[in-house]
Every structure is written in C-alpha cells, then in structure tokens.
C-alpha cells in the first residue's frame, strides 16, 4: 500500500510539474513574442527620430523663411512695407 501511494503521489507531482512546464513554456513564448514586437517598435521609433534629427536644420530654416514671409505679408497688408 505504501508503495502504491508513493507511486500515485509521485505521478501526481510529475503531472503537476509537466503542467507547470507547459505553462512556463507558453509564458516564455508569449514573452519572446512581445519582446520581438517591442524591438520592432523601438526600431521604428529610432528610424523616425533619426529622420527628424537629420532634417531638423532644414525644417528650422524653412520655418524661419515662413515667419519672415508672414512678417513681410503683414507689413504689406498694413501698408508699412518699404523696399
């Protein structure tokens, strides 16, 4: 009887360990998938930031030209523009 109960106990423990292992494997696979997704998101953000940094000076110059043009247009419209 003691041998049978020991075998049954160990069988239950083995089954529980197998279930835990299966759950851990599924959790690991989900985590790896999430990390890959986050890695891709990080790469996309990095590319966008590189684009913004690369074109910052060009965009800043364009904005300054736009502001000067608006100032000139305001001066023309107010009648105080003198060339």
N, CA, C and O atoms as a GROMACS GRO file, in nm:
protein
  332
    1UNK      N    1   0.082  -0.120   0.000
    1UNK     CA    2   0.000   0.000   0.000
    1UNK      C    3   0.086   0.125   0.000
    1UNK      O    4   0.059   0.219  -0.075
    2UNK      N    5   0.188   0.128   0.082
    2UNK     CA    6   0.274   0.246   0.089
    2UNK      C    7   0.342   0.272  -0.046
    2UNK      O    8   0.358   0.386  -0.088
    3UNK      N    9   0.382   0.165  -0.111
    3UNK     CA   10   0.446   0.177  -0.242
    3UNK      C   11   0.349   0.232  -0.344
    3UNK      O   12   0.386   0.317  -0.426
    4UNK      N   13   0.225   0.186  -0.341
    4UNK     CA   14   0.125   0.234  -0.436
    4UNK      C   15   0.094   0.382  -0.412
    4UNK      O   16   0.079   0.458  -0.507
    5UNK      N   17   0.084   0.421  -0.287
    5UNK     CA   18   0.054   0.561  -0.258
    5UNK      C   19   0.174   0.650  -0.295
    5UNK      O   20   0.155   0.764  -0.338
    6UNK      N   21   0.295   0.599  -0.279
    6UNK     CA   22   0.413   0.675  -0.318
    6UNK      C   23   0.417   0.693  -0.469
    6UNK      O   24   0.449   0.801  -0.519
    7UNK      N   25   0.384   0.586  -0.540
    7UNK     CA   26   0.381   0.593  -0.687
    7UNK      C   27   0.272   0.691  -0.732
    7UNK      O   28   0.294   0.772  -0.822
    8UNK      N   29   0.156   0.684  -0.670
    8UNK     CA   30   0.046   0.774  -0.704
    8UNK      C   31   0.084   0.919  -0.673
    8UNK      O   32   0.056   1.009  -0.751
    9UNK      N   33   0.147   0.940  -0.560
    9UNK     CA   34   0.188   1.074  -0.521
    9UNK      C   35   0.292   1.130  -0.619
    9UNK      O   36   0.284   1.246  -0.660
   10UNK      N   37   0.387   1.047  -0.654
   10UNK     CA   38   0.490   1.091  -0.749
   10UNK      C   39   0.433   1.112  -0.888
   10UNK      O   40   0.478   1.200  -0.961
   11UNK      N   41   0.334   1.032  -0.925
   11UNK     CA   42   0.269   1.051  -1.055
   11UNK      C   43   0.195   1.184  -1.058
   11UNK      O   44   0.200   1.256  -1.158
   12UNK      N   45   0.126   1.217  -0.949
   12UNK     CA   46   0.056   1.346  -0.940
   12UNK      C   47   0.156   1.462  -0.945
   12UNK      O   48   0.133   1.562  -1.013
   13UNK      N   49   0.266   1.446  -0.873
   13UNK     CA   50   0.368   1.550  -0.872
   13UNK      C   51   0.428   1.568  -1.010
   13UNK      O   52   0.453   1.680  -1.054
   14UNK      N   53   0.450   1.456  -1.080
   14UNK     CA   54   0.505   1.461  -1.216
   14UNK      C   55   0.407   1.529  -1.311
   14UNK      O   56   0.447   1.610  -1.394
   15UNK      N   57   0.279   1.496  -1.298
   15UNK     CA   58   0.178   1.559  -1.382
   15UNK      C   59   0.170   1.709  -1.354
   15UNK      O   60   0.156   1.789  -1.447
   16UNK      N   61   0.178   1.747  -1.227
   16UNK     CA   62   0.175   1.890  -1.192
   16UNK      C   63   0.298   1.961  -1.246
   16UNK      O   64   0.288   2.074  -1.295
   17UNK      N   65   0.412   1.895  -1.238
   17UNK     CA   66   0.535   1.954  -1.290
   17UNK      C   67   0.527   1.970  -1.442
   17UNK      O   68   0.573   2.070  -1.497
   18UNK      N   69   0.469   1.870  -1.511
   18UNK     CA   70   0.452   1.880  -1.656
   18UNK      C   71   0.359   1.995  -1.693
   18UNK      O   72   0.383   2.067  -1.790
   19UNK      N   73   0.252   2.012  -1.614
   19UNK     CA   74   0.159   2.122  -1.639
   19UNK      C   75   0.229   2.257  -1.616
   19UNK      O   76   0.212   2.351  -1.693
   20UNK      N   77   0.307   2.264  -1.509
   20UNK     CA   78   0.382   2.388  -1.482
   20UNK      C   79   0.481   2.418  -1.594
   20UNK      O   80   0.499   2.533  -1.634
   21UNK      N   81   0.547   2.312  -1.643
   21UNK     CA   82   0.644   2.329  -1.751
   21UNK      C   83   0.574   2.378  -1.877
   21UNK      O   84   0.625   2.466  -1.946
   22UNK      N   85   0.459   2.321  -1.908
   22UNK     CA   86   0.384   2.363  -2.026
   22UNK      C   87   0.342   2.509  -2.013
   22UNK      O   88   0.351   2.585  -2.109
   23UNK      N   89   0.296   2.548  -1.895
   23UNK     CA   90   0.256   2.687  -1.872
   23UNK      C   91   0.376   2.780  -1.884
   23UNK      O   92   0.367   2.888  -1.944
   24UNK      N   93   0.489   2.739  -1.827
   24UNK     CA   94   0.610   2.820  -1.835
   24UNK      C   95   0.657   2.834  -1.980
   24UNK      O   96   0.702   2.941  -2.020
   25UNK      N   97   0.646   2.728  -2.057
   25UNK     CA   98   0.684   2.734  -2.199
   25UNK      C   99   0.593   2.829  -2.276
   25UNK      O  100   0.640   2.907  -2.359
   26UNK      N  101   0.465   2.823  -2.248
   26UNK     CA  102   0.370   2.914  -2.314
   26UNK      C  103   0.398   3.059  -2.274
   26UNK      O  104   0.397   3.148  -2.359
   27UNK      N  105   0.424   3.082  -2.145
   27UNK     CA  106   0.457   3.217  -2.098
   27UNK      C  107   0.585   3.267  -2.164
   27UNK      O  108   0.594   3.384  -2.203
   28UNK      N  109   0.682   3.180  -2.177
   28UNK     CA  110   0.809   3.216  -2.239
   28UNK      C  111   0.787   3.254  -2.385
   28UNK      O  112   0.841   3.355  -2.432
   29UNK      N  113   0.709   3.175  -2.456
   29UNK     CA  114   0.682   3.204  -2.597
   29UNK      C  115   0.610   3.338  -2.612
   29UNK      O  116   0.641   3.416  -2.701
   30UNK      N  117   0.513   3.364  -2.524
   30UNK     CA  118   0.443   3.493  -2.529
   30UNK      C  119   0.537   3.609  -2.500
   30UNK      O  120   0.530   3.714  -2.564
   31UNK      N  121   0.624   3.590  -2.402
   31UNK     CA  122   0.718   3.695  -2.366
   31UNK      C  123   0.817   3.722  -2.479
   31UNK      O  124   0.848   3.837  -2.508
   32UNK      N  125   0.865   3.617  -2.542
   32UNK     CA  126   0.957   3.634  -2.654
   32UNK      C  127   0.886   3.708  -2.769
   32UNK      O  128   0.944   3.797  -2.831
   33UNK      N  129   0.764   3.672  -2.796
   33UNK     CA  130   0.688   3.741  -2.900
   33UNK      C  131   0.668   3.888  -2.867
   33UNK      O  132   0.680   3.974  -2.954
   34UNK      N  133   0.637   3.916  -2.742
   34UNK     CA  134   0.620   4.056  -2.701
   34UNK      C  135   0.751   4.133  -2.711
   34UNK      O  136   0.752   4.248  -2.752
   35UNK      N  137   0.862   4.070  -2.673
   35UNK     CA  138   0.992   4.135  -2.684
   35UNK      C  139   1.028   4.164  -2.830
   35UNK      O  140   1.083   4.269  -2.861
   36UNK      N  141   0.996   4.071  -2.918
   36UNK     CA  142   1.022   4.094  -3.060
   36UNK      C  143   0.939   4.210  -3.112
   36UNK      O  144   0.987   4.293  -3.189
   37UNK      N  145   0.814   4.216  -3.070
   37UNK     CA  146   0.726   4.325  -3.109
   37UNK      C  147   0.779   4.458  -3.056
   37UNK      O  148   0.781   4.558  -3.129
   38UNK      N  149   0.822   4.460  -2.931
   38UNK     CA  150   0.877   4.583  -2.874
   38UNK      C  151   1.008   4.622  -2.942
   38UNK      O  152   1.036   4.741  -2.960
   39UNK      N  153   1.087   4.524  -2.980
   39UNK     CA  154   1.211   4.552  -3.053
   39UNK      C  155   1.182   4.617  -3.186
   39UNK      O  156   1.252   4.710  -3.227
   40UNK      N  157   1.080   4.568  -3.257
   40UNK     CA  158   1.042   4.628  -3.385
   40UNK      C  159   0.990   4.770  -3.364
   40UNK      O  160   1.022   4.860  -3.442
   41UNK      N  161   0.909   4.789  -3.260
   41UNK     CA  162   0.856   4.922  -3.228
   41UNK      C  163   0.971   5.018  -3.198
   41UNK      O  164   0.970   5.133  -3.243
   42UNK      N  165   1.068   4.971  -3.122
   42UNK     CA  166   1.186   5.052  -3.090
   42UNK      C  167   1.261   5.089  -3.217
   42UNK      O  168   1.304   5.204  -3.232
   43UNK      N  169   1.278   4.996  -3.307
   43UNK     CA  170   1.348   5.024  -3.433
   43UNK      C  171   1.271   5.127  -3.516
   43UNK      O  172   1.331   5.216  -3.576
   44UNK      N  173   1.138   5.115  -3.519
   44UNK     CA  174   1.057   5.211  -3.592
   44UNK      C  175   1.070   5.351  -3.533
   44UNK      O  176   1.086   5.449  -3.606
   45UNK      N  177   1.064   5.360  -3.400
   45UNK     CA  178   1.080   5.490  -3.335
   45UNK      C  179   1.219   5.548  -3.361
   45UNK      O  180   1.234   5.669  -3.383
   46UNK      N  181   1.318   5.462  -3.358
   46UNK     CA  182   1.455   5.508  -3.383
   46UNK      C  183   1.466   5.566  -3.524
   46UNK      O  184   1.529   5.669  -3.544
   47UNK      N  185   1.404   5.498  -3.619
   47UNK     CA  186   1.406   5.549  -3.756
   47UNK      C  187   1.336   5.683  -3.768
   47UNK      O  188   1.385   5.772  -3.838
   48UNK      N  189   1.223   5.698  -3.701
   48UNK     CA  190   1.151   5.825  -3.705
   48UNK      C  191   1.233   5.936  -3.640
   48UNK      O  192   1.238   6.047  -3.691
   49UNK      N  193   1.296   5.906  -3.529
   49UNK     CA  194   1.377   6.007  -3.460
   49UNK      C  195   1.498   6.045  -3.546
   49UNK      O  196   1.534   6.163  -3.553
   50UNK      N  197   1.560   5.948  -3.609
   50UNK     CA  198   1.673   5.977  -3.697
   50UNK      C  199   1.629   6.070  -3.810
   50UNK      O  200   1.702   6.162  -3.846
   51UNK      N  201   1.510   6.046  -3.866
   51UNK     CA  202   1.459   6.131  -3.974
   51UNK      C  203   1.439   6.273  -3.925
   51UNK      O  204   1.478   6.369  -3.992
   52UNK      N  205   1.378   6.288  -3.806
   52UNK     CA  206   1.354   6.422  -3.751
   52UNK      C  207   1.486   6.493  -3.724
   52UNK      O  208   1.502   6.610  -3.758
   53UNK      N  209   1.580   6.423  -3.662
   53UNK     CA  210   1.709   6.485  -3.632
   53UNK      C  211   1.785   6.521  -3.759
   53UNK      O  212   1.849   6.626  -3.766
   54UNK      N  213   1.778   6.435  -3.858
   54UNK     CA  214   1.850   6.459  -3.984
   54UNK      C  215   1.796   6.583  -4.053
   54UNK      O  216   1.872   6.660  -4.111
   55UNK      N  217   1.666   6.602  -4.048
   55UNK     CA  218   1.603   6.711  -4.121
   55UNK      C  219   1.572   6.832  -4.034
   55UNK      O  220   1.503   6.924  -4.079
   56UNK      N  221   1.620   6.835  -3.911
   56UNK     CA  222   1.587   6.944  -3.820
   56UNK      C  223   1.634   7.078  -3.875
   56UNK      O  224   1.557   7.174  -3.878
   57UNK      N  225   1.759   7.087  -3.917
   57UNK     CA  226   1.813   7.214  -3.966
   57UNK      C  227   1.738   7.263  -4.089
   57UNK      O  228   1.709   7.382  -4.102
   58UNK      N  229   1.706   7.172  -4.179
   58UNK     CA  230   1.632   7.208  -4.300
   58UNK      C  231   1.494   7.260  -4.263
   58UNK      O  232   1.449   7.362  -4.315
   59UNK      N  233   1.428   7.190  -4.172
   59UNK     CA  234   1.293   7.232  -4.130
   59UNK      C  235   1.298   7.364  -4.055
   59UNK      O  236   1.211   7.449  -4.073
   60UNK      N  237   1.401   7.383  -3.972
   60UNK     CA  238   1.413   7.508  -3.897
   60UNK      C  239   1.434   7.626  -3.993
   60UNK      O  240   1.374   7.732  -3.974
   61UNK      N  241   1.516   7.608  -4.094
   61UNK     CA  242   1.539   7.713  -4.193
   61UNK      C  243   1.411   7.744  -4.269
   61UNK      O  244   1.380   7.860  -4.294
   62UNK      N  245   1.336   7.640  -4.304
   62UNK     CA  246   1.209   7.661  -4.374
   62UNK      C  247   1.111   7.737  -4.286
   62UNK      O  248   1.040   7.825  -4.336
   63UNK      N  249   1.105   7.706  -4.158
   63UNK     CA  250   1.013   7.777  -4.067
   63UNK      C  251   1.053   7.923  -4.052
   63UNK      O  252   0.966   8.011  -4.047
   64UNK      N  253   1.183   7.951  -4.045
   64UNK     CA  254   1.229   8.089  -4.036
   64UNK      C  255   1.190   8.166  -4.162
   64UNK      O  256   1.148   8.282  -4.154
   65UNK      N  257   1.205   8.102  -4.278
   65UNK     CA  258   1.165   8.168  -4.403
   65UNK      C  259   1.015   8.193  -4.405
   65UNK      O  260   0.971   8.298  -4.452
   66UNK      N  261   0.938   8.099  -4.356
   66UNK     CA  262   0.793   8.119  -4.350
   66UNK      C  263   0.757   8.235  -4.257
   66UNK      O  264   0.670   8.316  -4.289
   67UNK      N  265   0.826   8.242  -4.142
   67UNK     CA  266   0.796   8.352  -4.050
   67UNK      C  267   0.834   8.487  -4.111
   67UNK      O  268   0.762   8.585  -4.093
   68UNK      N  269   0.946   8.492  -4.183
   68UNK     CA  270   0.985   8.616  -4.249
   68UNK      C  271   0.883   8.654  -4.356
   68UNK      O  272   0.848   8.772  -4.371
   69UNK      N  273   0.836   8.556  -4.430
   69UNK     CA  274   0.736   8.583  -4.534
   69UNK      C  275   0.607   8.634  -4.473
   69UNK      O  276   0.542   8.723  -4.528
   70UNK      N  277   0.568   8.578  -4.359
   70UNK     CA  278   0.447   8.623  -4.291
   70UNK      C  279   0.466   8.766  -4.240
   70UNK      O  280   0.375   8.849  -4.251
   71UNK      N  281   0.582   8.794  -4.186
   71UNK     CA  282   0.610   8.931  -4.140
   71UNK      C  283   0.602   9.030  -4.258
   71UNK      O  284   0.546   9.138  -4.245
   72UNK      N  285   0.660   8.991  -4.371
   72UNK     CA  286   0.654   9.077  -4.490
   72UNK      C  287   0.510   9.094  -4.536
   72UNK      O  288   0.469   9.205  -4.573
   73UNK      N  289   0.433   8.987  -4.535
   73UNK     CA  290   0.293   8.995  -4.578
   73UNK      C  291   0.215   9.085  -4.483
   73UNK      O  292   0.131   9.164  -4.529
   74UNK      N  293   0.239   9.075  -4.355
   74UNK     CA  294   0.171   9.162  -4.258
   74UNK      C  295   0.207   9.308  -4.282
   74UNK      O  296   0.123   9.397  -4.275
   75UNK      N  297   0.336   9.331  -4.311
   75UNK     CA  298   0.381   9.468  -4.337
   75UNK      C  299   0.316   9.522  -4.462
   75UNK      O  300   0.274   9.638  -4.465
   76UNK      N  301   0.307   9.441  -4.566
   76UNK     CA  302   0.243   9.484  -4.691
   76UNK      C  303   0.096   9.514  -4.666
   76UNK      O  304   0.044   9.616  -4.711
   77UNK      N  305   0.030   9.427  -4.594
   77UNK     CA  306  -0.113   9.446  -4.568
   77UNK      C  307  -0.140   9.567  -4.479
   77UNK      O  308  -0.245   9.631  -4.491
   78UNK      N  309  -0.048   9.599  -4.391
   78UNK     CA  310  -0.068   9.713  -4.304
   78UNK      C  311  -0.022   9.843  -4.370
   78UNK      O  312  -0.042   9.951  -4.315
   79UNK      N  313   0.040   9.834  -4.487
   79UNK     CA  314   0.082   9.950  -4.562
   79UNK      C  315   0.215  10.007  -4.520
   79UNK      O  316   0.252  10.115  -4.565
   80UNK      N  317   0.290   9.937  -4.436
   80UNK     CA  318   0.417   9.991  -4.390
   80UNK      C  319   0.537   9.921  -4.453
   80UNK      O  320   0.648   9.927  -4.401
   81UNK      N  321   0.514   9.856  -4.563
   81UNK     CA  322   0.623   9.782  -4.629
   81UNK      C  323   0.698   9.878  -4.719
   81UNK      O  324   0.638   9.941  -4.807
   82UNK      N  325   0.826   9.888  -4.699
   82UNK     CA  326   0.908   9.973  -4.785
   82UNK      C  327   1.026   9.891  -4.833
   82UNK      O  328   1.099   9.833  -4.754
   83UNK      N  329   1.042   9.888  -4.962
   83UNK     CA  330   1.153   9.811  -5.018
   83UNK      C  331   1.271   9.897  -5.045
   83UNK      O  332   1.374   9.848  -5.092
   0.00000   0.00000   0.00000
